[in-house]
Amino acid sequence: MTREKTEILFSEESIRERVVELARQISSDYRDCGELLLVGVLRGCYIFLADLSRRLSIPGGIDFVALSAYDRGTTATGPVRLVMDLRTEIAGKHVLIVEDIVDTGRTLDYLLSILRPRKPASMRTCAFLRKPSRLSTDLKVEYVGFDIPDVWVVGYGLDYKGRYRSLSDIGIIRAEGDPGPAGGARPAVR
Ligand code: PRP
């Protein structure tokens, strides 16, 4: 895969180290809770969820939801829609929602609003990346890998126009003609 458009933000090794720390923290926090159901938000979560789940020392299951990708390239106010629901009943269960990135927070906010009425025993969120400057809600994310500036990131599950998801590290991709530094412009479309 061509790499010339990206610059490394987090190396494979620093990602691995942070995932281990997060898994340790989560395993400790849930050690007396019985089972923990991990709910991955497709598609971006798939690599982080695979890594995190293999590092947890507590029992549990895995399920997925898919939410419609609204076009953040042109508007941040489009509707978020559930396009694939859980197969698991979550009533009475401890649920941890796993995301690759929280940007505006609207996706997670919406997901929490539709899962809350199903009465899980508890529900928390875990995102590998978060952009504090972009958050448009008072969403609380209990477990965060890294806070990052408002740059477009790819790799480790994150894409740009469907590409770069399978990169093992996380890189910054810039709009054409934008030489950086970090904090620069976002591409016009995702
Ligand atoms: C990304 C990411 C989150 C969401 C975060 O998904 O995986 O689900 O955006 O953005 P928000 O905080 O502004 O709501 P995307 O819609 O790009 O779909 P994908 O996971 O299939 O790449």
Boltz pocket constraint, residues with backbone or C-beta under 6 A from the ligand:
constraints:
  - pocket:
      binder: B
      contacts: [[A, 41], [A, 42], [A, 43], [A, 44], [A, 45], [A, 67], [A, 68], [A, 69], [A, 70], [A, 99], [A, 100], [A, 101], [A, 102], [A, 103], [A, 104], [A, 105], [A, 106], [A, 107], [A, 108], [A, 157], [A, 158], [A, 159], [A, 190]]
      max_distance: 6.0
